[in-house]
Amino acid sequence: MIDLYGTNLLNARQLASALNVCNTTLFKMLHQTNRDGEHCPYHQLGSGRKYYVLEEVQQWLLN
């Protein structure tokens, strides 16, 4: 977990564990849009890997 400016950023494996889903299910979810047509929110440090904020992803799943 990366703590950047007080925000806990999770990588995909940590996010799957926090949501209690397997990696396959997580990646299927991440390629979908929610009812509002939005993709899952993520953050990138430079041009590297994607990181997720658990609260943002949970809110995205509820919309």
PDB file of N, CA, C, O and CB in Angstrom:
ATOM      1  N   MET A   1       0.846  -1.163   0.000  1.00  0.00           N
ATOM      2  CA  MET A   1       0.000   0.000   0.000  1.00  0.00           C
ATOM      3  C   MET A   1       0.897   1.233   0.000  1.00  0.00           C
ATOM      4  O   MET A   1       1.856   1.314   0.768  1.00  0.00           O
ATOM      5  CB  MET A   1      -0.966  -0.006   1.216  1.00  0.00           C
ATOM      6  N   ILE A   2       0.586   2.168  -0.845  1.00  0.00           N
ATOM      7  CA  ILE A   2       1.331   3.413  -0.951  1.00  0.00           C
ATOM      8  C   ILE A   2       0.518   4.510  -0.290  1.00  0.00           C
ATOM      9  O   ILE A   2      -0.676   4.649  -0.554  1.00  0.00           O
ATOM     10  CB  ILE A   2       1.647   3.763  -2.435  1.00  0.00           C
ATOM     11  N   ASP A   3       1.155   5.285   0.562  1.00  0.00           N
ATOM     12  CA  ASP A   3       0.478   6.412   1.190  1.00  0.00           C
ATOM     13  C   ASP A   3       0.991   7.681   0.518  1.00  0.00           C
ATOM     14  O   ASP A   3       2.110   8.117   0.789  1.00  0.00           O
ATOM     15  CB  ASP A   3       0.721   6.443   2.748  1.00  0.00           C
ATOM     16  N   LEU A   4       0.189   8.268  -0.347  1.00  0.00           N
ATOM     17  CA  LEU A   4       0.572   9.449  -1.097  1.00  0.00           C
ATOM     18  C   LEU A   4      -0.343  10.591  -0.704  1.00  0.00           C
ATOM     19  O   LEU A   4      -1.539  10.564  -0.996  1.00  0.00           O
ATOM     20  CB  LEU A   4       0.514   9.189  -2.620  1.00  0.00           C
ATOM     21  N   TYR A   5       0.203  11.579  -0.054  1.00  0.00           N
ATOM     22  CA  TYR A   5      -0.569  12.743   0.384  1.00  0.00           C
ATOM     23  C   TYR A   5      -1.780  12.342   1.221  1.00  0.00           C
ATOM     24  O   TYR A   5      -2.857  12.922   1.084  1.00  0.00           O
ATOM     25  CB  TYR A   5      -1.024  13.554  -0.823  1.00  0.00           C
ATOM     26  N   GLY A   6      -1.600  11.357   2.078  1.00  0.00           N
ATOM     27  CA  GLY A   6      -2.675  10.934   2.966  1.00  0.00           C
ATOM     28  C   GLY A   6      -3.698  10.017   2.320  1.00  0.00           C
ATOM     29  O   GLY A   6      -4.712   9.695   2.940  1.00  0.00           O
ATOM     30  N   THR A   7      -3.459   9.592   1.097  1.00  0.00           N
ATOM     31  CA  THR A   7      -4.375   8.700   0.390  1.00  0.00           C
ATOM     32  C   THR A   7      -3.740   7.324   0.279  1.00  0.00           C
ATOM     33  O   THR A   7      -2.602   7.199  -0.173  1.00  0.00           O
ATOM     34  CB  THR A   7      -4.730   9.258  -1.015  1.00  0.00           C
ATOM     35  N   ASN A   8      -4.464   6.298   0.686  1.00  0.00           N
ATOM     36  CA  ASN A   8      -3.954   4.938   0.575  1.00  0.00           C
ATOM     37  C   ASN A   8      -4.264   4.392  -0.810  1.00  0.00           C
ATOM     38  O   ASN A   8      -5.425   4.178  -1.159  1.00  0.00           O
ATOM     39  CB  ASN A   8      -4.559   4.030   1.669  1.00  0.00           C
ATOM     40  N   LEU A   9      -3.221   4.169  -1.591  1.00  0.00           N
ATOM     41  CA  LEU A   9      -3.375   3.635  -2.937  1.00  0.00           C
ATOM     42  C   LEU A   9      -3.102   2.139  -2.906  1.00  0.00           C
ATOM     43  O   LEU A   9      -2.073   1.700  -2.392  1.00  0.00           O
ATOM     44  CB  LEU A   9      -2.427   4.352  -3.939  1.00  0.00           C
ATOM     45  N   LEU A  10      -4.022   1.362  -3.455  1.00  0.00           N
ATOM     46  CA  LEU A  10      -3.891  -0.086  -3.496  1.00  0.00           C
ATOM     47  C   LEU A  10      -3.595  -0.533  -4.913  1.00  0.00           C
ATOM     48  O   LEU A  10      -4.137   0.026  -5.867  1.00  0.00           O
ATOM     49  CB  LEU A  10      -5.163  -0.768  -2.969  1.00  0.00           C
ATOM     50  N   ASN A  11      -2.735  -1.539  -5.064  1.00  0.00           N
ATOM     51  CA  ASN A  11      -2.558  -2.118  -6.388  1.00  0.00           C
ATOM     52  C   ASN A  11      -3.703  -3.111  -6.609  1.00  0.00           C
ATOM     53  O   ASN A  11      -4.529  -3.309  -5.719  1.00  0.00           O
ATOM     54  CB  ASN A  11      -1.145  -2.817  -6.531  1.00  0.00           C
ATOM     55  N   ALA A  12      -3.755  -3.723  -7.767  1.00  0.00           N
ATOM     56  CA  ALA A  12      -4.888  -4.587  -8.118  1.00  0.00           C
ATOM     57  C   ALA A  12      -5.010  -5.782  -7.169  1.00  0.00           C
ATOM     58  O   ALA A  12      -6.119  -6.148  -6.780  1.00  0.00           O
ATOM     59  CB  ALA A  12      -4.743  -5.083  -9.560  1.00  0.00           C
ATOM     60  N   ARG A  13      -3.903  -6.383  -6.799  1.00  0.00           N
ATOM     61  CA  ARG A  13      -3.952  -7.546  -5.904  1.00  0.00           C
ATOM     62  C   ARG A  13      -4.488  -7.138  -4.522  1.00  0.00           C
ATOM     63  O   ARG A  13      -5.297  -7.853  -3.931  1.00  0.00           O
ATOM     64  CB  ARG A  13      -2.540  -8.188  -5.767  1.00  0.00           C
ATOM     65  N   GLN A  14      -4.039  -6.000  -4.021  1.00  0.00           N
ATOM     66  CA  GLN A  14      -4.519  -5.520  -2.731  1.00  0.00           C
ATOM     67  C   GLN A  14      -5.992  -5.139  -2.803  1.00  0.00           C
ATOM     68  O   GLN A  14      -6.744  -5.372  -1.857  1.00  0.00           O
ATOM     69  CB  GLN A  14      -3.689  -4.326  -2.263  1.00  0.00           C
ATOM     70  N   LEU A  15      -6.404  -4.552  -3.924  1.00  0.00           N
ATOM     71  CA  LEU A  15      -7.808  -4.190  -4.107  1.00  0.00           C
ATOM     72  C   LEU A  15      -8.692  -5.431  -4.134  1.00  0.00           C
ATOM     73  O   LEU A  15      -9.759  -5.442  -3.521  1.00  0.00           O
ATOM     74  CB  LEU A  15      -7.990  -3.384  -5.399  1.00  0.00           C
ATOM     75  N   ALA A  16      -8.266  -6.469  -4.832  1.00  0.00           N
ATOM     76  CA  ALA A  16      -9.028  -7.716  -4.883  1.00  0.00           C
ATOM     77  C   ALA A  16      -9.184  -8.295  -3.483  1.00  0.00           C
ATOM     78  O   ALA A  16     -10.256  -8.778  -3.119  1.00  0.00           O
ATOM     79  CB  ALA A  16      -8.343  -8.736  -5.812  1.00  0.00           C
ATOM     80  N   SER A  17      -8.120  -8.246  -2.711  1.00  0.00           N
ATOM     81  CA  SER A  17      -8.176  -8.756  -1.344  1.00  0.00           C
ATOM     82  C   SER A  17      -9.119  -7.916  -0.489  1.00  0.00           C
ATOM     83  O   SER A  17      -9.895  -8.466   0.294  1.00  0.00           O
ATOM     84  CB  SER A  17      -6.775  -8.777  -0.722  1.00  0.00           C
ATOM     85  N   ALA A  18      -9.063  -6.587  -0.627  1.00  0.00           N
ATOM     86  CA  ALA A  18      -9.922  -5.701   0.160  1.00  0.00           C
ATOM     87  C   ALA A  18     -11.394  -5.890  -0.193  1.00  0.00           C
ATOM     88  O   ALA A  18     -12.259  -5.783   0.677  1.00  0.00           O
ATOM     89  CB  ALA A  18      -9.518  -4.244  -0.057  1.00  0.00           C
ATOM     90  N   LEU A  19     -11.682  -6.169  -1.460  1.00  0.00           N
ATOM     91  CA  LEU A  19     -13.071  -6.381  -1.899  1.00  0.00           C
ATOM     92  C   LEU A  19     -13.516  -7.827  -1.718  1.00  0.00           C
ATOM     93  O   LEU A  19     -14.684  -8.156  -1.921  1.00  0.00           O
ATOM     94  CB  LEU A  19     -13.228  -5.979  -3.361  1.00  0.00           C
ATOM     95  N   ASN A  20     -12.571  -8.689  -1.334  1.00  0.00           N
ATOM     96  CA  ASN A  20     -12.842 -10.109  -1.119  1.00  0.00           C
ATOM     97  C   ASN A  20     -13.340 -10.802  -2.389  1.00  0.00           C
ATOM     98  O   ASN A  20     -14.301 -11.571  -2.358  1.00  0.00           O
ATOM     99  CB  ASN A  20     -13.865 -10.278  -0.007  1.00  0.00           C
ATOM    100  N   VAL A  21     -12.662 -10.511  -3.510  1.00  0.00           N
ATOM    101  CA  VAL A  21     -12.948 -11.170  -4.790  1.00  0.00           C
ATOM    102  C   VAL A  21     -11.639 -11.720  -5.347  1.00  0.00           C
ATOM    103  O   VAL A  21     -10.561 -11.288  -4.937  1.00  0.00           O
ATOM    104  CB  VAL A  21     -13.622 -10.177  -5.811  1.00  0.00           C
ATOM    105  N   CYS A  22     -11.723 -12.658  -6.264  1.00  0.00           N
ATOM    106  CA  CYS A  22     -10.512 -13.193  -6.877  1.00  0.00           C
ATOM    107  C   CYS A  22     -10.018 -12.218  -7.952  1.00  0.00           C
ATOM    108  O   CYS A  22     -10.753 -11.339  -8.403  1.00  0.00           O
ATOM    109  CB  CYS A  22     -10.776 -14.605  -7.486  1.00  0.00           C
ATOM    110  N   ASN A  23      -8.768 -12.395  -8.345  1.00  0.00           N
ATOM    111  CA  ASN A  23      -8.167 -11.495  -9.332  1.00  0.00           C
ATOM    112  C   ASN A  23      -8.933 -11.498 -10.652  1.00  0.00           C
ATOM    113  O   ASN A  23      -9.102 -10.447 -11.270  1.00  0.00           O
ATOM    114  CB  ASN A  23      -6.717 -11.885  -9.580  1.00  0.00           C
ATOM    115  N   THR A  24      -9.393 -12.654 -11.083  1.00  0.00           N
ATOM    116  CA  THR A  24     -10.128 -12.759 -12.344  1.00  0.00           C
ATOM    117  C   THR A  24     -11.401 -11.913 -12.295  1.00  0.00           C
ATOM    118  O   THR A  24     -11.692 -11.164 -13.227  1.00  0.00           O
ATOM    119  CB  THR A  24     -10.476 -14.231 -12.647  1.00  0.00           C
ATOM    120  N   THR A  25     -12.146 -12.036 -11.213  1.00  0.00           N
ATOM    121  CA  THR A  25     -13.372 -11.255 -11.052  1.00  0.00           C
ATOM    122  C   THR A  25     -13.063  -9.764 -11.019  1.00  0.00           C
ATOM    123  O   THR A  25     -13.781  -8.966 -11.621  1.00  0.00           O
ATOM    124  CB  THR A  25     -14.110 -11.669  -9.771  1.00  0.00           C
ATOM    125  N   LEU A  26     -11.995  -9.386 -10.316  1.00  0.00           N
ATOM    126  CA  LEU A  26     -11.624  -7.980 -10.237  1.00  0.00           C
ATOM    127  C   LEU A  26     -11.337  -7.418 -11.622  1.00  0.00           C
ATOM    128  O   LEU A  26     -11.844  -6.351 -11.968  1.00  0.00           O
ATOM    129  CB  LEU A  26     -10.408  -7.797  -9.330  1.00  0.00           C
ATOM    130  N   PHE A  27     -10.532  -8.115 -12.422  1.00  0.00           N
ATOM    131  CA  PHE A  27     -10.185  -7.590 -13.733  1.00  0.00           C
ATOM    132  C   PHE A  27     -11.381  -7.551 -14.669  1.00  0.00           C
ATOM    133  O   PHE A  27     -11.449  -6.684 -15.540  1.00  0.00           O
ATOM    134  CB  PHE A  27      -9.086  -8.416 -14.344  1.00  0.00           C
ATOM    135  N   LYS A  28     -12.319  -8.463 -14.511  1.00  0.00           N
ATOM    136  CA  LYS A  28     -13.562  -8.392 -15.290  1.00  0.00           C
ATOM    137  C   LYS A  28     -14.359  -7.154 -14.897  1.00  0.00           C
ATOM    138  O   LYS A  28     -14.921  -6.471 -15.754  1.00  0.00           O
ATOM    139  CB  LYS A  28     -14.415  -9.667 -15.081  1.00  0.00           C
ATOM    140  N   MET A  29     -14.405  -6.865 -13.583  1.00  0.00           N
ATOM    141  CA  MET A  29     -15.119  -5.680 -13.109  1.00  0.00           C
ATOM    142  C   MET A  29     -14.459  -4.404 -13.619  1.00  0.00           C
ATOM    143  O   MET A  29     -15.148  -3.461 -14.006  1.00  0.00           O
ATOM    144  CB  MET A  29     -15.178  -5.667 -11.578  1.00  0.00           C
ATOM    145  N   LEU A  30     -13.134  -4.370 -13.621  1.00  0.00           N
ATOM    146  CA  LEU A  30     -12.411  -3.166 -14.005  1.00  0.00           C
ATOM    147  C   LEU A  30     -12.575  -2.835 -15.488  1.00  0.00           C
ATOM    148  O   LEU A  30     -12.387  -1.687 -15.889  1.00  0.00           O
ATOM    149  CB  LEU A  30     -10.947  -3.322 -13.677  1.00  0.00           C
ATOM    150  N   HIS A  31     -12.922  -3.825 -16.297  1.00  0.00           N
ATOM    151  CA  HIS A  31     -13.118  -3.584 -17.722  1.00  0.00           C
ATOM    152  C   HIS A  31     -14.566  -3.225 -18.061  1.00  0.00           C
ATOM    153  O   HIS A  31     -14.893  -2.986 -19.223  1.00  0.00           O
ATOM    154  CB  HIS A  31     -12.697  -4.806 -18.510  1.00  0.00           C
ATOM    155  N   GLN A  32     -15.422  -3.187 -17.056  1.00  0.00           N
ATOM    156  CA  GLN A  32     -16.830  -2.843 -17.255  1.00  0.00           C
ATOM    157  C   GLN A  32     -17.057  -1.384 -16.903  1.00  0.00           C
ATOM    158  O   GLN A  32     -16.192  -0.732 -16.319  1.00  0.00           O
ATOM    159  CB  GLN A  32     -17.746  -3.752 -16.407  1.00  0.00           C
ATOM    160  N   THR A  33     -18.222  -0.882 -17.261  1.00  0.00           N
ATOM    161  CA  THR A  33     -18.634   0.450 -16.824  1.00  0.00           C
ATOM    162  C   THR A  33     -19.789   0.276 -15.847  1.00  0.00           C
ATOM    163  O   THR A  33     -20.476  -0.745 -15.865  1.00  0.00           O
ATOM    164  CB  THR A  33     -19.047   1.359 -18.042  1.00  0.00           C
ATOM    165  N   ASN A  34     -19.998   1.261 -15.006  1.00  0.00           N
ATOM    166  CA  ASN A  34     -21.124   1.186 -14.079  1.00  0.00           C
ATOM    167  C   ASN A  34     -22.384   1.695 -14.777  1.00  0.00           C
ATOM    168  O   ASN A  34     -22.359   1.971 -15.977  1.00  0.00           O
ATOM    169  CB  ASN A  34     -20.838   2.008 -12.787  1.00  0.00           C
ATOM    170  N   ARG A  35     -23.467   1.819 -14.044  1.00  0.00           N
ATOM    171  CA  ARG A  35     -24.740   2.247 -14.649  1.00  0.00           C
ATOM    172  C   ARG A  35     -24.673   3.651 -15.221  1.00  0.00           C
ATOM    173  O   ARG A  35     -25.441   3.993 -16.120  1.00  0.00           O
ATOM    174  CB  ARG A  35     -25.851   2.178 -13.625  1.00  0.00           C
ATOM    175  N   ASP A  36     -23.752   4.476 -14.703  1.00  0.00           N
ATOM    176  CA  ASP A  36     -23.587   5.837 -15.207  1.00  0.00           C
ATOM    177  C   ASP A  36     -22.672   5.895 -16.421  1.00  0.00           C
ATOM    178  O   ASP A  36     -22.454   6.971 -16.978  1.00  0.00           O
ATOM    179  CB  ASP A  36     -23.042   6.730 -14.117  1.00  0.00           C
ATOM    180  N   GLY A  37     -22.131   4.747 -16.841  1.00  0.00           N
ATOM    181  CA  GLY A  37     -21.250   4.692 -17.991  1.00  0.00           C
ATOM    182  C   GLY A  37     -19.817   5.072 -17.688  1.00  0.00           C
ATOM    183  O   GLY A  37     -19.043   5.348 -18.605  1.00  0.00           O
ATOM    184  N   GLU A  38     -19.448   5.090 -16.415  1.00  0.00           N
ATOM    185  CA  GLU A  38     -18.098   5.476 -16.020  1.00  0.00           C
ATOM    186  C   GLU A  38     -17.232   4.243 -15.799  1.00  0.00           C
ATOM    187  O   GLU A  38     -17.703   3.214 -15.317  1.00  0.00           O
ATOM    188  CB  GLU A  38     -18.132   6.335 -14.750  1.00  0.00           C
ATOM    189  N   HIS A  39     -15.966   4.365 -16.158  1.00  0.00           N
ATOM    190  CA  HIS A  39     -15.001   3.308 -15.867  1.00  0.00           C
ATOM    191  C   HIS A  39     -14.503   3.463 -14.439  1.00  0.00           C
ATOM    192  O   HIS A  39     -14.659   4.525 -13.836  1.00  0.00           O
ATOM    193  CB  HIS A  39     -13.817   3.341 -16.868  1.00  0.00           C
ATOM    194  N   CYS A  40     -13.913   2.424 -13.905  1.00  0.00           N
ATOM    195  CA  CYS A  40     -13.423   2.436 -12.532  1.00  0.00           C
ATOM    196  C   CYS A  40     -12.359   3.522 -12.356  1.00  0.00           C
ATOM    197  O   CYS A  40     -11.451   3.637 -13.180  1.00  0.00           O
ATOM    198  CB  CYS A  40     -12.853   1.053 -12.151  1.00  0.00           C
ATOM    199  N   PRO A  41     -12.464   4.318 -11.291  1.00  0.00           N
ATOM    200  CA  PRO A  41     -11.470   5.378 -11.060  1.00  0.00           C
ATOM    201  C   PRO A  41     -10.134   4.786 -10.619  1.00  0.00           C
ATOM    202  O   PRO A  41     -10.089   3.854  -9.816  1.00  0.00           O
ATOM    203  CB  PRO A  41     -11.979   6.375  -9.999  1.00  0.00           C
ATOM    204  N   TYR A  42      -9.049   5.339 -11.156  1.00  0.00           N
ATOM    205  CA  TYR A  42      -7.711   4.882 -10.775  1.00  0.00           C
ATOM    206  C   TYR A  42      -6.754   6.056 -10.812  1.00  0.00           C
ATOM    207  O   TYR A  42      -7.077   7.127 -11.324  1.00  0.00           O
ATOM    208  CB  TYR A  42      -7.218   3.747 -11.709  1.00  0.00           C
ATOM    209  N   HIS A  43      -5.579   5.837 -10.264  1.00  0.00           N
ATOM    210  CA  HIS A  43      -4.528   6.841 -10.237  1.00  0.00           C
ATOM    211  C   HIS A  43      -3.264   6.192 -10.775  1.00  0.00           C
ATOM    212  O   HIS A  43      -3.057   4.991 -10.601  1.00  0.00           O
ATOM    213  CB  HIS A  43      -4.310   7.412  -8.794  1.00  0.00           C
ATOM    214  N   GLN A  44      -2.422   6.978 -11.426  1.00  0.00           N
ATOM    215  CA  GLN A  44      -1.146   6.478 -11.919  1.00  0.00           C
ATOM    216  C   GLN A  44      -0.046   7.404 -11.454  1.00  0.00           C
ATOM    217  O   GLN A  44      -0.201   8.625 -11.453  1.00  0.00           O
ATOM    218  CB  GLN A  44      -1.147   6.356 -13.460  1.00  0.00           C
ATOM    219  N   LEU A  45       1.063   6.816 -11.060  1.00  0.00           N
ATOM    220  CA  LEU A  45       2.245   7.577 -10.693  1.00  0.00           C
ATOM    221  C   LEU A  45       3.143   7.592 -11.920  1.00  0.00           C
ATOM    222  O   LEU A  45       3.808   6.599 -12.215  1.00  0.00           O
ATOM    223  CB  LEU A  45       2.978   6.965  -9.434  1.00  0.00           C
ATOM    224  N   GLY A  46       3.166   8.697 -12.628  1.00  0.00           N
ATOM    225  CA  GLY A  46       3.905   8.750 -13.890  1.00  0.00           C
ATOM    226  C   GLY A  46       3.164   7.940 -14.930  1.00  0.00           C
ATOM    227  O   GLY A  46       1.946   8.054 -15.070  1.00  0.00           O
ATOM    228  N   SER A  47       3.900   7.126 -15.655  1.00  0.00           N
ATOM    229  CA  SER A  47       3.274   6.252 -16.660  1.00  0.00           C
ATOM    230  C   SER A  47       3.318   4.798 -16.205  1.00  0.00           C
ATOM    231  O   SER A  47       3.310   3.885 -17.030  1.00  0.00           O
ATOM    232  CB  SER A  47       3.978   6.401 -18.028  1.00  0.00           C
ATOM    233  N   GLY A  48       3.362   4.584 -14.903  1.00  0.00           N
ATOM    234  CA  GLY A  48       3.480   3.244 -14.347  1.00  0.00           C
ATOM    235  C   GLY A  48       2.151   2.557 -14.146  1.00  0.00           C
ATOM    236  O   GLY A  48       1.187   2.777 -14.879  1.00  0.00           O
ATOM    237  N   ARG A  49       2.131   1.724 -13.138  1.00  0.00           N
ATOM    238  CA  ARG A  49       0.954   0.907 -12.839  1.00  0.00           C
ATOM    239  C   ARG A  49      -0.211   1.745 -12.326  1.00  0.00           C
ATOM    240  O   ARG A  49      -0.047   2.881 -11.881  1.00  0.00           O
ATOM    241  CB  ARG A  49       1.306  -0.159 -11.818  1.00  0.00           C
ATOM    242  N   LYS A  50      -1.385   1.144 -12.405  1.00  0.00           N
ATOM    243  CA  LYS A  50      -2.586   1.792 -11.889  1.00  0.00           C
ATOM    244  C   LYS A  50      -2.726   1.444 -10.409  1.00  0.00           C
ATOM    245  O   LYS A  50      -2.448   0.323  -9.982  1.00  0.00           O
ATOM    246  CB  LYS A  50      -3.855   1.354 -12.691  1.00  0.00           C
ATOM    247  N   TYR A  51      -3.163   2.435  -9.647  1.00  0.00           N
ATOM    248  CA  TYR A  51      -3.449   2.250  -8.236  1.00  0.00           C
ATOM    249  C   TYR A  51      -4.860   2.730  -7.967  1.00  0.00           C
ATOM    250  O   TYR A  51      -5.377   3.606  -8.660  1.00  0.00           O
ATOM    251  CB  TYR A  51      -2.423   3.001  -7.347  1.00  0.00           C
ATOM    252  N   TYR A  52      -5.480   2.144  -6.947  1.00  0.00           N
ATOM    253  CA  TYR A  52      -6.883   2.399  -6.670  1.00  0.00           C
ATOM    254  C   TYR A  52      -7.061   2.843  -5.226  1.00  0.00           C
ATOM    255  O   TYR A  52      -6.319   2.418  -4.341  1.00  0.00           O
ATOM    256  CB  TYR A  52      -7.727   1.153  -6.957  1.00  0.00           C
ATOM    257  N   VAL A  53      -8.053   3.703  -4.995  1.00  0.00           N
ATOM    258  CA  VAL A  53      -8.451   4.104  -3.653  1.00  0.00           C
ATOM    259  C   VAL A  53      -9.721   3.310  -3.338  1.00  0.00           C
ATOM    260  O   VAL A  53     -10.712   3.407  -4.062  1.00  0.00           O
ATOM    261  CB  VAL A  53      -8.685   5.681  -3.543  1.00  0.00           C
ATOM    262  N   LEU A  54      -9.691   2.533  -2.267  1.00  0.00           N
ATOM    263  CA  LEU A  54     -10.783   1.618  -1.950  1.00  0.00           C
ATOM    264  C   LEU A  54     -12.130   2.335  -1.882  1.00  0.00           C
ATOM    265  O   LEU A  54     -13.117   1.838  -2.426  1.00  0.00           O
ATOM    266  CB  LEU A  54     -10.507   0.916  -0.633  1.00  0.00           C
ATOM    267  N   GLU A  55     -12.188   3.481  -1.231  1.00  0.00           N
ATOM    268  CA  GLU A  55     -13.459   4.198  -1.089  1.00  0.00           C
ATOM    269  C   GLU A  55     -13.998   4.652  -2.442  1.00  0.00           C
ATOM    270  O   GLU A  55     -15.208   4.619  -2.664  1.00  0.00           O
ATOM    271  CB  GLU A  55     -13.287   5.407  -0.166  1.00  0.00           C
ATOM    272  N   GLU A  56     -13.115   5.077  -3.350  1.00  0.00           N
ATOM    273  CA  GLU A  56     -13.563   5.489  -4.692  1.00  0.00           C
ATOM    274  C   GLU A  56     -14.117   4.312  -5.477  1.00  0.00           C
ATOM    275  O   GLU A  56     -15.126   4.443  -6.169  1.00  0.00           O
ATOM    276  CB  GLU A  56     -12.410   6.131  -5.471  1.00  0.00           C
ATOM    277  N   VAL A  57     -13.463   3.169  -5.372  1.00  0.00           N
ATOM    278  CA  VAL A  57     -13.920   1.977  -6.100  1.00  0.00           C
ATOM    279  C   VAL A  57     -15.258   1.492  -5.526  1.00  0.00           C
ATOM    280  O   VAL A  57     -16.151   1.103  -6.279  1.00  0.00           O
ATOM    281  CB  VAL A  57     -12.852   0.842  -6.024  1.00  0.00           C
ATOM    282  N   GLN A  58     -15.396   1.513  -4.216  1.00  0.00           N
ATOM    283  CA  GLN A  58     -16.662   1.098  -3.608  1.00  0.00           C
ATOM    284  C   GLN A  58     -17.791   2.019  -4.042  1.00  0.00           C
ATOM    285  O   GLN A  58     -18.890   1.545  -4.328  1.00  0.00           O
ATOM    286  CB  GLN A  58     -16.549   1.083  -2.076  1.00  0.00           C
ATOM    287  N   GLN A  59     -17.548   3.307  -4.096  1.00  0.00           N
ATOM    288  CA  GLN A  59     -18.574   4.257  -4.561  1.00  0.00           C
ATOM    289  C   GLN A  59     -18.902   4.016  -6.034  1.00  0.00           C
ATOM    290  O   GLN A  59     -20.067   4.095  -6.425  1.00  0.00           O
ATOM    291  CB  GLN A  59     -18.097   5.719  -4.356  1.00  0.00           C
ATOM    292  N   TRP A  60     -17.894   3.723  -6.851  1.00  0.00           N
ATOM    293  CA  TRP A  60     -18.102   3.440  -8.264  1.00  0.00           C
ATOM    294  C   TRP A  60     -18.974   2.188  -8.426  1.00  0.00           C
ATOM    295  O   TRP A  60     -19.848   2.145  -9.292  1.00  0.00           O
ATOM    296  CB  TRP A  60     -16.744   3.257  -8.987  1.00  0.00           C
ATOM    297  N   LEU A  61     -18.737   1.186  -7.602  1.00  0.00           N
ATOM    298  CA  LEU A  61     -19.518  -0.046  -7.696  1.00  0.00           C
ATOM    299  C   LEU A  61     -20.987   0.176  -7.334  1.00  0.00           C
ATOM    300  O   LEU A  61     -21.869  -0.503  -7.859  1.00  0.00           O
ATOM    301  CB  LEU A  61     -18.920  -1.112  -6.790  1.00  0.00           C
ATOM    302  N   LEU A  62     -21.245   1.118  -6.445  1.00  0.00           N
ATOM    303  CA  LEU A  62     -22.620   1.396  -6.026  1.00  0.00           C
ATOM    304  C   LEU A  62     -23.397   2.239  -7.010  1.00  0.00           C
ATOM    305  O   LEU A  62     -24.625   2.286  -6.940  1.00  0.00           O
ATOM    306  CB  LEU A  62     -22.615   2.077  -4.706  1.00  0.00           C
ATOM    307  N   ASN A  63     -22.712   2.912  -7.933  1.00  0.00           N
ATOM    308  CA  ASN A  63     -23.394   3.764  -8.920  1.00  0.00           C
ATOM    309  C   ASN A  63     -23.750   3.002 -10.155  1.00  0.00           C
ATOM    310  O   ASN A  63     -24.327   3.567 -11.084  1.00  0.00           O
ATOM    311  CB  ASN A  63     -22.537   4.946  -9.294  1.00  0.00           C
TER     312      ASN A  63
END
